[in-house]
Amino acid sequence: MKLHVASGSRRKVRAALSVRDAGPNGSGLGDAGASEDVHARIAALAFQLYEQRGREEGHEVEDWLAAERKILAGQS
């Protein structure tokens, strides 16, 4: 898992954890479309959390992880 944090408040909240579904041969080339959809949903929710906090800087990872937990829990 990689964490990419870009500069700028909006981009920080949309920090990208590279999420790839493993294919049958472990290539990491599983259902990339589904992974991108999940990633986009997590990013959108993380941004909402950032806005609810009053656009307060310094909580990018916390917002991302909270959004990730919520989105992934709903997919189980």
Secondary structure, 3 states (H helix, E strand, C coil): CCEECCCCHHHHHCCEECCCCCCCCCCCCCCHHHHHHHHHHHHHHHHHHHHHCCCCCCCHHHHHHHHHHHHHHHHC
